[in-house]
Amino acid sequence: MTLLRKFSLVALGVSIVLQSACSQHDIETVPKQNRVLFKDVSDSVGLVSEANWKYGGPAVADLNNDGHYDFLLSNHDTTPVQLFMGNAAHHFDEIKNVYPKADLHGISAGDFDLDGDNDVLLSLGGGNGLTPQPQRLLRNDNGTFTDITKEAGISELGARGRSVRWVDLDNDGDLDFMQVNAAKMVNEALPRNIIFENLGNGTFRYVESPGFEDIEAERVLITDYNSDNVMDIIAFTSYDKTSIWQGNGDFTFSNTTNTVLPQGHDDYPGTITVAQADIDNDGDLDYYFARGKLYYTIANNSVSFDKEKQSLDLRDVGSKSHDGLTLYADSDIVLSDFYHFPRAKLLEFMPVFIGANKQQITTPKDAHAITQEQAKGFPAEVNETGWYLGYLGDNKWRLEWLLTDDVAWDVRASIKGVSDYEANWTPQELAVPDVLLRNDDGVLTDISQRIPDSLNTNNWGVTSGDFNNDGNADFFVYRFGDLQRRIADVMLLNTGDGHFTSSVAHNATTEIGSKSHGDSGVAFDFDLDGKIDILSGDDDNGKWHLYKNVTDNGNNNHLLIKIGYSENGIDPYGAKVWITTKGKKQYKLIGSTNANHSQSLLNIVHFGLGKDEVVTDITVRWRDGTTRTLKNQQANQLLTLGKSI
């Protein structure tokens, strides 16, 4: 049997072990009988996607207000925007040619013209900072999407777009929007972040907003942390600190970070996604910060080494550099996944040189066995861009890589058969602990000690919902995984007494062991059966997945409420919903339960009721102050509050 064939069989065995063992992961603290379980129904419901790059989560909204959620999927710079429209059979039909392939980041849906359907904002990047682009506004005319960016008056302010948000910033009843952008990399006179006022006639105008325009952030969560009925923002980025900004109702914000965030902390840098939910049922919103490091940060002296499986993965910067590792292997080694993320088209391929004589081999994408004899010696001179591998004797190998210029965003490689290694540098720590903040009357208290220590990994996303219908808000956390391996995401179940149990045995991580990574998703009830489902993205050669909640919740009940327009014709964004049962009170804010680059509009709000069979009081308050109240409603039904337009 050849070494390559032998390795393939071993790798297959490892993959099987990984997938079968994931349910026995060390962070499994949920008893088997209490686990929340999902089934991947992507194919059966028509959700067909390609393996590609995601960037910042999906946008879920009922675009045509027919009572069924639709999906806007961001496929960063690889595949055109995908739009899947849901129907009464809980199946999804793809609408083609909504927007072509682009340097796409965030998506948001909202009814800016108050015609009864939701329009779409797209946030486009800036070509590595060289060609800043304006956001794109797609007007929805009964399912036909028209790019009206220019006629809407928003085509002149280009930026390195990251996140777009519909939000009524002056409380005049129509939706304005903000765009939060990456740091400027060219000599621009424009502000970093931009606000546009909706003039009510189909056009917008730029509004100055001192302070907001200079926020060091690429993502924002629209929220109301102080319950004053004026929208606030939590601004965050993986590269800098998190900040809190109180909305003033006049397109300006006050920086309240120092008074709202817990004292003595570092303002939580590295936040990638924020989820909001009232975890203690006290009538205000609490927050979960999923924190980690993105590709550009990971691509700097990063190593994943599994001694048991004798597997080493590495990533390093693609700029001008020269680095190396000393490897130890008892026999021959296997190379795979040698890759560089090209910067423009400056480097077509990165050669691999073997042994003292620098024998060049085809860059090993798939498994490629290298013998000690083949790699004998190390080159006396390392002088051109490429990988260099040599066997030094006594089971000792040397791997170096040289880039003579800034030709890539990062370089990657995997080596199997490695028993140990030494680096010329200290590999960076990729784990960043997540943060859980309880809202105490507008001041946030850090209760992160209630998050399991084993969740201190590189986490890219989090979403919230009551997954077991017990009346307590839970979280689902997306873990990036190893450099070359997908690992299971984590379900955090709220026990109702201020603590959480954790589970990876939920079947909502399809691509375990693959080369994809956890990204971000949204929790909602796609089929209106009273159970919270999940739409997830697997980044870096992964697909989109829709996971149906198939949990047997026993006698736990639920209530669904579709929030329409107020009597004055105000759309659902920012509406507040309170319900009371014999057991407890619950509160939801209509909008997005989490935020990355994209923003959802979840106006079919879900409440788990536990054993309660009657909801004694339902109150909805729209942002214009209009209220609607219902009394003594039976559980396990879908109600509609508000009117259609």
C-alpha positions as CSV (number, residue, x, y, z in Angstrom):
1,M,0.0,0.0,0.0
2,T,1.4,3.4,-1.0
3,L,1.9,6.0,1.7
4,L,-0.6,8.3,-0.1
5,R,-3.2,5.6,-0.1
6,K,-2.5,4.7,3.5
7,F,-2.9,8.4,4.5
8,S,-6.2,8.7,2.6
9,L,-7.7,5.7,4.6
10,V,-6.4,7.1,7.9
11,A,-7.9,10.5,7.1
12,L,-11.2,8.9,6.3
13,G,-11.1,7.1,9.6
14,V,-10.3,10.4,11.4
15,S,-13.2,12.1,9.7
16,I,-15.6,9.4,10.8
17,V,-14.4,9.6,14.4
18,L,-14.7,13.4,14.4
19,Q,-18.3,13.3,13.2
20,S,-19.4,10.5,15.5
21,A,-17.6,11.9,18.5
22,C,-18.8,15.5,18.3
23,S,-21.9,14.8,20.4
24,Q,-19.6,13.6,23.2
25,H,-17.6,16.9,23.1
26,D,-16.4,18.0,26.5
27,I,-18.8,20.9,26.7
28,E,-21.9,18.7,26.6
29,T,-23.8,19.5,29.8
30,V,-27.4,19.1,28.6
31,P,-29.1,15.8,29.5
32,K,-30.0,13.7,26.5
33,Q,-33.7,14.0,27.2
34,N,-33.5,17.8,27.2
35,R,-31.5,18.4,24.1
36,V,-32.7,20.6,21.3
37,L,-32.5,18.8,18.0
38,F,-32.5,20.0,14.4
39,K,-32.7,18.5,10.9
40,D,-31.0,19.9,7.8
41,V,-33.9,20.5,5.4
42,S,-32.0,22.8,2.9
43,D,-32.4,20.5,-0.1
44,S,-36.0,19.5,0.6
45,V,-37.2,23.1,0.9
46,G,-35.3,24.3,-2.2
47,L,-32.4,26.2,-0.5
48,V,-29.7,25.4,-3.0
49,S,-26.3,27.2,-2.5
50,E,-22.7,26.9,-3.6
51,A,-19.7,26.4,-1.5
52,N,-18.2,29.8,-1.3
53,W,-17.2,32.8,1.0
54,K,-19.8,34.3,3.2
55,Y,-19.3,37.6,4.9
56,G,-21.4,38.6,7.8
57,G,-24.6,36.6,7.9
58,P,-27.9,36.4,6.1
59,A,-30.8,38.9,6.1
60,V,-34.2,37.3,6.9
61,A,-37.3,39.3,6.2
62,D,-40.8,38.9,4.8
63,L,-40.1,40.9,1.7
64,N,-43.6,40.8,0.2
65,N,-45.5,40.7,3.6
66,D,-47.3,37.5,2.7
67,G,-46.6,36.0,6.2
68,H,-43.7,33.9,5.1
69,Y,-40.0,34.7,5.6
70,D,-37.7,35.2,2.7
71,F,-33.9,34.9,2.6
72,L,-31.3,37.3,1.3
73,L,-27.9,35.6,1.2
74,S,-24.6,37.3,0.9
75,N,-21.9,35.4,-1.0
76,H,-18.9,37.7,-0.8
77,D,-17.4,38.4,-4.2
78,T,-18.0,34.8,-5.5
79,T,-21.7,34.4,-6.3
80,P,-24.4,36.9,-7.0
81,V,-26.9,37.9,-4.2
82,Q,-29.2,35.0,-3.7
83,L,-32.9,35.7,-2.9
84,F,-35.1,32.8,-1.8
85,M,-38.9,33.6,-1.5
86,G,-40.8,31.5,1.0
87,N,-44.4,30.3,0.3
88,A,-47.3,28.8,2.1
89,A,-45.9,25.3,1.6
90,H,-42.8,26.4,3.5
91,H,-40.7,25.9,0.3
92,F,-38.4,28.5,-1.2
93,D,-38.1,29.6,-4.8
94,E,-34.9,31.4,-5.9
95,I,-35.3,34.7,-7.6
96,K,-32.5,35.2,-10.1
97,N,-30.6,38.3,-11.1
98,V,-31.4,40.4,-8.0
99,Y,-27.9,41.8,-8.0
100,P,-24.8,40.6,-9.8
101,K,-21.6,39.3,-8.2
102,A,-19.9,42.1,-6.2
103,D,-17.7,42.9,-3.3
104,L,-20.7,42.5,-1.1
105,H,-20.9,42.6,2.7
106,G,-24.1,43.7,4.5
107,I,-27.7,43.4,3.5
108,S,-30.8,45.0,5.1
109,A,-34.5,44.9,4.2
110,G,-37.1,47.6,5.1
111,D,-40.1,49.4,3.7
112,F,-38.6,52.9,3.1
113,D,-41.4,54.1,0.8
114,L,-44.2,52.6,3.0
115,D,-45.9,50.8,0.0
116,G,-46.3,47.5,1.9
117,D,-43.3,45.6,0.7
118,N,-39.7,45.7,1.9
119,D,-36.9,47.2,-0.1
120,V,-33.2,46.1,0.0
121,L,-30.0,47.9,0.9
122,L,-26.6,46.4,-0.1
123,S,-23.3,47.4,1.3
124,L,-20.4,47.2,-1.1
125,G,-16.7,47.2,-0.4
126,G,-14.1,49.4,-1.9
127,G,-11.8,47.3,-3.9
128,N,-9.1,47.1,-1.2
129,G,-9.7,50.7,-0.4
130,L,-8.9,51.9,-3.9
131,T,-12.4,52.3,-5.4
132,P,-14.9,53.2,-2.6
133,Q,-18.4,52.5,-3.7
134,P,-21.8,53.8,-2.6
135,Q,-24.4,51.5,-1.1
136,R,-27.1,50.2,-3.4
137,L,-30.8,50.7,-2.9
138,L,-33.1,48.1,-4.6
139,R,-36.7,49.2,-4.6
140,N,-39.2,46.3,-4.3
141,D,-42.1,46.7,-6.7
142,N,-44.3,43.6,-6.2
143,G,-41.3,41.3,-6.3
144,T,-39.3,43.2,-9.0
145,F,-36.2,44.8,-7.6
146,T,-34.9,48.0,-9.3
147,D,-31.6,49.7,-8.5
148,I,-32.6,53.3,-7.7
149,T,-29.4,54.3,-6.1
150,K,-28.9,57.3,-8.3
151,E,-32.4,58.6,-8.5
152,A,-32.7,58.2,-4.7
153,G,-29.8,60.7,-4.3
154,I,-27.4,58.3,-2.5
155,S,-24.8,57.5,-5.3
156,E,-22.2,60.2,-4.5
157,L,-20.8,59.1,-1.2
158,G,-18.6,56.1,-1.8
159,A,-17.0,54.1,1.0
160,R,-15.6,50.8,1.9
161,G,-19.0,49.5,2.8
162,R,-19.5,47.0,5.6
163,S,-22.9,47.3,7.3
164,V,-26.2,48.9,6.3
165,R,-29.1,49.5,8.7
166,W,-32.7,50.7,8.2
167,V,-33.7,52.7,11.3
168,D,-36.0,55.7,12.0
169,L,-33.4,58.1,13.4
170,D,-35.7,61.1,13.7
171,N,-38.9,59.3,14.7
172,D,-40.9,60.9,11.9
173,G,-42.4,57.6,10.8
174,D,-40.2,56.6,7.8
175,L,-37.0,54.7,7.7
176,D,-33.7,56.4,7.3
177,F,-30.5,54.5,7.0
178,M,-26.9,54.3,8.1
179,Q,-23.9,52.8,6.6
180,V,-20.9,51.8,8.8
181,N,-17.7,51.3,6.9
182,A,-14.2,50.0,7.1
183,A,-11.4,52.4,7.8
184,K,-10.5,54.7,4.9
185,M,-7.4,53.6,2.9
186,V,-7.3,56.3,0.3
187,N,-7.2,60.1,0.6
188,E,-10.9,60.7,1.0
189,A,-12.7,63.8,2.2
190,L,-15.8,61.9,3.1
191,P,-16.7,60.7,6.6
192,R,-16.1,57.1,7.5
193,N,-19.7,56.4,8.5
194,I,-22.7,57.9,6.7
195,I,-26.3,58.7,7.6
196,F,-29.1,59.4,5.1
197,E,-32.4,61.0,6.0
198,N,-35.5,59.7,4.2
199,L,-37.2,62.8,2.7
200,G,-40.5,60.9,2.2
201,N,-40.6,61.4,-1.5
202,G,-38.4,58.5,-2.6
203,T,-35.1,60.4,-2.1
204,F,-32.6,60.7,0.7
205,R,-30.1,63.4,1.8
206,Y,-26.8,63.1,3.7
207,V,-27.0,64.3,7.3
208,E,-24.0,65.2,9.3
209,S,-23.6,63.3,12.5
210,P,-20.6,64.3,14.6
211,G,-19.1,61.5,16.6
212,F,-21.0,58.8,14.8
213,E,-19.1,59.5,11.6
214,D,-15.8,58.6,13.2
215,I,-16.8,55.5,15.1
216,E,-14.2,52.8,14.8
217,A,-16.5,50.0,13.9
218,E,-17.7,47.8,11.0
219,R,-20.9,46.5,12.5
220,V,-23.7,47.9,14.6
221,L,-26.7,46.4,16.4
222,I,-29.9,48.5,16.4
223,T,-31.3,48.3,19.9
224,D,-32.9,50.3,22.8
225,Y,-30.8,49.5,25.7
226,N,-32.3,52.3,28.0
227,S,-35.9,51.6,27.0
228,D,-36.6,55.3,26.0
229,N,-38.2,54.4,22.7
230,V,-35.3,56.0,20.8
231,M,-33.1,53.6,18.9
232,D,-29.5,53.2,20.1
233,I,-26.6,51.4,18.6
234,I,-23.9,49.0,19.8
235,A,-20.9,49.5,17.5
236,F,-18.3,46.8,17.2
237,T,-15.5,45.3,15.1
238,S,-13.1,42.4,15.3
239,Y,-10.2,44.9,15.1
240,D,-11.1,47.4,17.9
241,K,-13.1,48.1,21.0
242,T,-16.9,48.0,21.4
243,S,-18.8,51.2,22.0
244,I,-22.4,52.1,23.1
245,W,-24.1,55.1,21.5
246,Q,-27.4,56.5,22.8
247,G,-29.7,57.8,20.1
248,N,-30.9,61.4,20.5
249,G,-33.7,61.3,18.0
250,D,-32.1,63.9,15.7
251,F,-29.6,61.9,13.7
252,T,-27.0,62.3,16.4
253,F,-25.7,59.9,19.1
254,S,-24.1,60.4,22.5
255,N,-21.2,58.1,23.4
256,T,-22.3,56.4,26.6
257,T,-19.7,53.6,26.6
258,N,-18.1,54.6,29.9
259,T,-21.4,54.8,31.7
260,V,-23.1,51.8,30.3
261,L,-20.4,49.2,29.9
262,P,-19.0,47.6,33.1
263,Q,-16.2,49.6,34.7
264,G,-12.7,48.0,34.7
265,H,-13.1,46.2,31.4
266,D,-11.3,46.8,28.1
267,D,-14.5,47.6,26.2
268,Y,-14.5,44.2,24.7
269,P,-12.4,44.3,21.5
270,G,-12.7,41.5,18.9
271,T,-16.5,41.4,18.9
272,I,-17.8,40.0,15.6
273,T,-21.5,39.5,16.2
274,V,-23.9,40.7,18.9
275,A,-27.2,39.1,19.9
276,Q,-29.9,40.7,22.0
277,A,-32.6,39.0,24.1
278,D,-34.3,39.5,27.5
279,I,-32.7,36.5,29.2
280,D,-34.0,37.3,32.6
281,N,-37.5,38.4,31.6
282,D,-37.3,41.7,33.4
283,G,-38.4,43.8,30.4
284,D,-35.1,45.0,29.0
285,L,-32.6,43.7,26.5
286,D,-29.5,41.8,27.5
287,Y,-26.5,41.2,25.1
288,Y,-24.2,38.4,24.1
289,F,-20.9,39.4,22.3
290,A,-19.5,36.6,20.2
291,R,-15.8,37.4,19.9
292,G,-13.0,36.1,17.7
293,K,-10.5,37.0,15.0
294,L,-11.2,37.3,11.3
295,Y,-9.1,36.0,8.4
296,Y,-6.8,39.0,8.1
297,T,-5.9,38.7,11.8
298,I,-5.7,34.9,11.8
299,A,-3.2,35.2,8.8
300,N,-0.4,36.2,11.1
301,N,1.7,33.5,12.7
302,S,-1.2,31.1,13.3
303,V,-0.8,27.4,14.0
304,S,-3.3,24.6,14.7
305,F,-1.5,21.5,15.9
306,D,-3.2,18.2,16.9
307,K,-0.5,16.0,18.5
308,E,-2.8,13.0,18.7
309,K,-3.7,13.2,15.0
310,Q,-0.2,14.4,14.0
311,S,-1.7,17.2,12.0
312,L,-0.4,20.8,11.7
313,D,-2.1,23.6,9.9
314,L,-0.6,27.1,9.5
315,R,-1.5,30.5,8.2
316,D,0.8,33.5,7.8
317,V,0.7,37.0,6.3
318,G,0.9,37.3,2.5
319,S,2.9,40.5,2.7
320,K,6.7,40.7,2.3
321,S,8.0,38.3,4.9
322,H,10.2,35.3,5.6
323,D,9.2,32.7,8.3
324,G,9.7,29.1,9.1
325,L,8.9,26.0,11.3
326,T,11.0,23.1,12.5
327,L,9.0,19.9,12.2
328,Y,9.5,16.5,13.8
329,A,8.2,13.4,12.1
330,D,8.9,9.7,12.8
331,S,8.6,8.9,9.1
332,D,7.6,10.5,5.9
333,I,5.1,13.4,5.8
334,V,2.1,14.4,3.7
335,L,1.5,17.9,2.4
336,S,-1.9,19.3,1.5
337,D,-3.9,22.5,1.2
338,F,-1.0,24.7,0.2
339,Y,-2.8,27.9,-0.8
340,H,-2.4,31.6,-1.0
341,F,-5.2,34.1,-1.0
342,P,-4.2,36.3,-3.9
343,R,-3.9,40.0,-3.6
344,A,-5.3,41.2,-7.0
345,K,-3.4,39.0,-9.5
346,L,0.1,39.6,-8.3
347,L,0.9,35.9,-7.6
348,E,-0.6,33.2,-9.9
349,F,0.8,30.3,-7.9
350,M,3.3,29.8,-5.0
351,P,5.9,27.2,-5.9
352,V,7.1,24.5,-3.5
353,F,10.8,23.6,-3.4
354,I,11.9,20.3,-2.0
355,G,15.3,19.4,-0.5
356,A,18.7,21.0,-0.9
357,N,18.5,20.9,-4.7
358,K,15.1,22.8,-4.6
359,Q,13.2,20.3,-6.7
360,Q,9.9,22.0,-7.6
361,I,6.7,20.1,-7.2
362,T,3.2,21.0,-8.1
363,T,1.7,23.1,-5.3
364,P,0.0,20.4,-3.2
365,K,-3.7,21.1,-3.0
366,D,-4.6,17.5,-2.3
367,A,-2.5,15.0,-0.2
368,H,1.0,14.7,-1.5
369,A,3.5,12.4,0.3
370,I,7.1,13.5,0.7
371,T,9.8,11.0,1.7
372,Q,12.8,11.7,3.8
373,E,15.1,10.8,1.0
374,Q,13.3,13.0,-1.5
375,A,13.5,16.0,0.8
376,K,17.1,15.4,2.0
377,G,18.9,18.6,2.9
378,F,17.8,22.2,2.9
379,P,18.6,24.9,0.3
380,A,21.7,27.0,1.0
381,E,19.9,30.0,-0.4
382,V,16.2,31.0,0.0
383,N,15.8,33.9,-2.4
384,E,12.5,33.7,-4.4
385,T,8.9,33.7,-3.4
386,G,7.8,30.2,-2.5
387,W,7.7,27.3,0.1
388,Y,10.9,25.5,1.0
389,L,10.9,22.0,2.6
390,G,13.9,19.9,3.6
391,Y,14.7,16.9,5.7
392,L,17.6,17.6,8.1
393,G,18.1,14.0,9.6
394,D,17.1,12.6,13.0
395,N,13.4,12.9,12.2
396,K,13.9,16.7,11.8
397,W,12.4,18.7,9.0
398,R,12.6,22.4,8.1
399,L,9.7,24.3,6.4
400,E,10.2,28.0,5.4
401,W,8.2,30.4,3.2
402,L,9.4,33.6,1.6
403,L,7.4,36.4,0.0
404,T,9.5,39.0,-1.7
405,D,6.7,41.5,-1.9
406,D,3.1,42.1,-0.8
407,V,1.5,39.6,-3.2
408,A,-1.2,37.8,-1.1
409,W,-3.6,38.4,1.7
410,D,-2.4,35.2,3.5
411,V,-0.6,31.9,2.9
412,R,-1.8,28.5,4.2
413,A,-0.5,24.9,4.5
414,S,-1.3,21.6,6.2
415,I,1.2,18.9,7.1
416,K,0.3,15.4,8.3
417,G,2.6,13.0,10.1
418,V,4.0,15.7,12.4
419,S,4.8,14.5,16.0
420,D,5.9,18.0,17.2
421,Y,7.1,21.4,16.0
422,E,9.1,24.5,16.9
423,A,8.4,27.9,15.5
424,N,10.7,30.9,15.0
425,W,8.0,32.9,16.7
426,T,5.2,32.5,19.2
427,P,2.0,31.4,17.4
428,Q,-0.8,33.8,18.2
429,E,-3.6,32.8,20.6
430,L,-6.8,32.6,18.5
431,A,-9.2,32.2,21.4
432,V,-11.1,35.3,22.6
433,P,-13.6,34.8,25.4
434,D,-17.2,35.7,24.7
435,V,-19.1,38.2,26.8
436,L,-22.6,38.0,28.3
437,L,-24.0,41.3,29.6
438,R,-27.1,41.7,31.8
439,N,-29.0,44.9,31.4
440,D,-29.8,46.5,34.8
441,D,-31.9,49.6,34.1
442,G,-29.7,50.8,31.2
443,V,-26.4,49.8,32.8
444,L,-24.7,46.6,31.7
445,T,-23.4,44.0,34.2
446,D,-20.8,41.5,33.1
447,I,-22.0,37.9,33.8
448,S,-19.7,36.2,31.4
449,Q,-18.8,33.7,34.1
450,R,-22.0,31.9,33.3
451,I,-20.7,31.1,29.8
452,P,-18.8,27.7,29.8
453,D,-15.0,28.1,29.7
454,S,-14.8,25.7,26.8
455,L,-16.6,28.4,24.7
456,N,-13.5,30.5,24.9
457,T,-12.6,29.8,21.3
458,N,-12.7,31.9,18.1
459,N,-16.4,32.5,17.7
460,W,-17.8,34.3,14.7
461,G,-21.5,34.5,15.4
462,V,-24.4,34.2,17.8
463,T,-28.2,34.3,17.5
464,S,-30.9,34.1,20.0
465,G,-34.3,32.5,20.4
466,D,-36.3,30.3,22.8
467,F,-35.4,27.0,21.2
468,N,-37.2,24.7,23.6
469,N,-40.3,26.8,24.2
470,D,-39.7,27.0,28.0
471,G,-40.2,30.8,28.1
472,N,-36.5,31.6,28.4
473,A,-34.2,33.1,25.7
474,D,-31.3,30.9,24.6
475,F,-28.3,31.4,22.4
476,F,-26.7,29.5,19.5
477,V,-23.0,30.3,19.1
478,Y,-21.0,29.8,15.8
479,R,-17.4,28.6,16.3
480,F,-14.9,29.3,13.6
481,G,-13.1,26.0,14.3
482,D,-9.5,25.1,13.6
483,L,-7.6,26.6,10.7
484,Q,-8.5,23.7,8.4
485,R,-11.4,22.0,10.2
486,R,-15.1,22.8,11.0
487,I,-16.1,22.1,14.6
488,A,-19.6,21.9,16.1
489,D,-21.4,25.0,17.1
490,V,-22.8,25.4,20.6
491,M,-26.3,25.6,21.9
492,L,-26.6,27.5,25.2
493,L,-29.9,26.7,26.9
494,N,-31.2,29.2,29.5
495,T,-32.2,27.3,32.7
496,G,-34.3,30.2,33.9
497,D,-32.2,30.7,37.1
498,G,-29.5,32.8,35.5
499,H,-27.4,30.0,34.2
500,F,-26.9,28.2,30.9
501,T,-26.2,24.6,29.9
502,S,-24.3,23.8,26.7
503,S,-24.7,21.3,23.9
504,V,-23.0,20.3,20.7
505,A,-25.3,17.3,20.1
506,H,-28.0,19.3,18.2
507,N,-27.4,18.2,14.6
508,A,-27.2,21.8,13.4
509,T,-23.5,21.7,12.3
510,T,-23.6,19.8,9.0
511,E,-20.0,20.2,7.8
512,I,-18.1,19.0,10.8
513,G,-14.6,18.0,9.9
514,S,-14.7,19.8,6.5
515,K,-12.6,22.8,5.4
516,S,-15.4,25.2,6.0
517,H,-15.8,27.4,9.1
518,G,-18.6,28.6,11.3
519,D,-19.9,32.1,10.2
520,S,-23.2,33.5,11.4
521,G,-26.9,32.8,11.2
522,V,-30.4,33.8,12.2
523,A,-32.9,32.1,14.5
524,F,-36.6,32.3,13.5
525,D,-39.7,30.0,12.8
526,F,-39.6,29.5,9.1
527,D,-42.5,27.1,8.9
528,L,-44.6,28.6,11.6
529,D,-44.9,25.4,13.6
530,G,-44.1,27.1,16.9
531,K,-40.4,26.0,17.0
532,I,-37.4,28.2,16.4
533,D,-35.3,27.1,13.4
534,I,-31.9,28.3,12.2
535,L,-30.5,29.6,8.9
536,S,-26.7,29.2,9.1
537,G,-23.8,30.0,6.8
538,D,-20.6,27.9,6.7
539,D,-17.8,30.2,5.5
540,D,-14.7,29.5,3.4
541,N,-16.0,26.8,1.0
542,G,-19.1,26.1,3.0
543,K,-22.8,26.4,2.1
544,W,-26.0,27.8,3.5
545,H,-28.1,25.5,5.6
546,L,-31.6,25.7,7.0
547,Y,-32.1,23.6,10.1
548,K,-35.6,22.7,11.1
549,N,-36.2,22.4,14.9
550,V,-37.5,18.8,15.4
551,T,-37.3,18.9,19.2
552,D,-40.0,17.1,21.2
553,N,-40.8,19.9,23.6
554,G,-43.3,17.8,25.5
555,N,-46.1,20.0,26.8
556,N,-44.3,23.3,26.2
557,N,-46.5,25.8,24.4
558,H,-45.8,28.8,22.1
559,L,-47.4,31.9,20.6
560,L,-46.6,33.5,17.2
561,I,-47.6,37.1,16.6
562,K,-47.2,38.8,13.2
563,I,-46.6,42.5,13.7
564,G,-48.0,44.6,10.8
565,Y,-48.2,48.4,10.3
566,S,-49.7,50.7,13.0
567,E,-53.0,52.4,12.4
568,N,-51.0,55.4,11.2
569,G,-49.2,53.3,8.6
570,I,-45.9,53.0,10.5
571,D,-43.9,49.9,9.5
572,P,-43.0,47.3,12.2
573,Y,-39.3,48.2,12.8
574,G,-38.7,49.2,16.4
575,A,-42.1,48.0,17.6
576,K,-42.1,46.5,21.1
577,V,-44.1,43.5,22.2
578,W,-44.9,42.4,25.8
579,I,-46.8,39.3,26.8
580,T,-47.9,38.1,30.2
581,T,-48.8,34.6,31.3
582,K,-49.4,33.1,34.7
583,G,-45.8,32.1,34.8
584,K,-43.9,35.2,33.6
585,K,-43.6,38.3,31.5
586,Q,-41.7,38.4,28.2
587,Y,-40.5,41.2,25.9
588,K,-39.3,41.4,22.3
589,L,-38.1,44.3,20.1
590,I,-39.0,44.0,16.4
591,G,-36.1,44.1,14.1
592,S,-33.0,41.9,14.2
593,T,-32.2,39.6,17.2
594,N,-28.6,39.7,16.2
595,A,-26.3,41.7,13.9
596,N,-23.2,41.1,11.9
597,H,-22.8,42.9,8.6
598,S,-26.4,42.1,7.7
599,Q,-29.7,43.0,9.5
600,S,-32.9,41.0,9.6
601,L,-36.5,42.1,10.1
602,L,-38.2,39.4,12.2
603,N,-41.8,40.7,12.5
604,I,-43.3,37.3,13.1
605,V,-42.3,37.2,16.7
606,H,-42.1,33.9,18.6
607,F,-42.7,33.4,22.3
608,G,-42.2,30.1,24.2
609,L,-44.7,29.7,26.9
610,G,-43.6,26.7,28.9
611,K,-46.6,25.0,30.4
612,D,-48.8,28.1,30.3
613,E,-51.8,27.6,28.0
614,V,-53.2,31.1,28.1
615,V,-51.6,34.5,27.4
616,T,-53.4,36.9,29.7
617,D,-52.1,40.1,28.2
618,I,-50.5,41.1,24.8
619,T,-49.4,44.7,24.2
620,V,-47.7,46.0,21.1
621,R,-46.3,49.6,20.9
622,W,-45.2,50.9,17.5
623,R,-42.6,53.6,17.3
624,D,-45.2,56.3,16.7
625,G,-46.7,55.5,20.1
626,T,-49.7,53.6,18.8
627,T,-50.6,50.7,21.0
628,R,-52.7,47.6,20.6
629,T,-53.7,45.2,23.4
630,L,-55.3,41.8,23.5
631,K,-56.5,39.8,26.5
632,N,-56.7,36.1,27.3
633,Q,-55.4,34.5,24.1
634,Q,-55.0,30.7,23.8
635,A,-51.5,29.3,23.3
636,N,-50.3,27.6,20.1
637,Q,-51.7,29.9,17.5
638,L,-50.6,32.7,15.1
639,L,-52.1,36.1,15.8
640,T,-51.8,39.2,13.6
641,L,-51.6,42.6,15.2
642,G,-51.5,45.7,13.0
643,K,-52.7,46.3,9.5
644,S,-51.5,45.4,6.0
645,I,-50.8,48.0,3.4
